[in-house]
Amino acid sequence: IHFIGSYLPLVDKPTITIENGKRVGIVMDKEGKLHKVSLTCPHMKCGLKFNRLTKTWDCPCHGSRFDIDGNLLRGPSTKCVSKAINK
């Protein structure tokens, strides 16, 4: 379904978009709530991948892991990716 330049995400399937020049990932949970994060890991700027099994955003470069809302679960990153969207 196409909505004015963006796509409605499917459950557990991330949609990637650009906001303010930054890559952003959006995932819809089973309840229909949208979760939006920056797709750039703050540690070394690698691109995050959504893990459908654990419902986390994972960095394939150094192993940082973020929850569905971008809160840091495991480093080496020391920052969340949820706050990076508005900067």
N, C-alpha and C positions, 0 to 999 in steps of 0.2 A: 504494500500500500504506500503510495507516494503522497507526502504532505509538504507542500511549499518548500522544496529544496532539501527535505530531510526524510528519513525513513523511520517507520515505527518498528522498534526492535521486536524480535520474537523472543519468547521465554528462553532464557539461558543462552541466547545467541547474540553476541555483541554487535553493535552497529558502530562504525567508526566515522567520525565527522571532524570537521575543522571549526574551531571557535577561537576567535581572536588570534589566528595564525598558529594555533596549537592543536595537535591531534588529541581528540577526546573519544573515549569509549563509553557507550551507553548500553546497559543491560537491563532487561525487564525480568523481575522475579515472578514466581508463581502467583503472587497476589496482584500483579499488574503494576507494581511500583517500579519506577525508573531509577537506576543508579548510574551516576555519571562520574568519571574519573579522567585525569590526565593520563595519557598513554606513554608518558616519558618517565622512566625511573629516575628519581632524584640522585641516585648514587653515581652512575656513570652515563646517564642519558640513553640507556638502551630502551627499546620498545617493549611494552608489556603485552602479555598474551593472557586471554581469559581462560581459566581452567574450569570447564563445565562440571567436572566431578566434585571439586572442592568449593566452587563458587568464589574463587579468588583470582586476583590479577597477579601473575607471576612474571618475574624478570628472568629470561633465559640466560642472561649473561653472568650474573653473580648470585642468583638465588633469592633475591628479596621477594617478599610475598606481602600482598595487601588484600584486605577483605573486599567484599563487593562494593563498599562505599569508598574505598581508597585509603582506609586506615592501615597503618603499618602493623603487620603481624610478625615479620621476621626480616632482619637485615641481611646484608650490610648497610642498606639505606637507613638513615636516621630520621627521614621525613615521610609524611603521608603524601599520597598523590591526589587526595580529595581537595586539598586546599590550593593546589597548584593551578587549578583551572581558572581562578579569578585573578591571577597575577599576571 
